[in-house]
Amino acid sequence: MRICTERTMGITAEEVLAEIGPVQDILDAHDGIVNVIDTSGGIIMMSLDGGCVGCSSTPMTAMQIYYSLKKLDTVNDVVFVNGELPEYMRTFIDQKMADEEKDEGEIV
């Protein structure tokens, strides 16, 4: 019997950073920094620092990161400790993902 340990092991900070790769390329061009604080229990605690502080695009960047990370089986939640992701945007993405899951396999 083979036991899948991926779900119990969670995700590392390095894996989080690798998953947000395309966003990181844009952040690099603007001196933005993704700071992964903790990944315990599949709950990613992070902040957007450097050029992201005070930038009007930070909520959109946080939304892109949230969406890409929430797709992973090993991620239970993503928390931006400095409030970079407004609650209404989090709710929008959660609803979008629920709709995608419901429509999965449907021929449109």
Order of alpha helices (4+ residues) and beta strands (2+ residues): alpha-alpha-alpha-beta-beta-alpha-beta-alpha
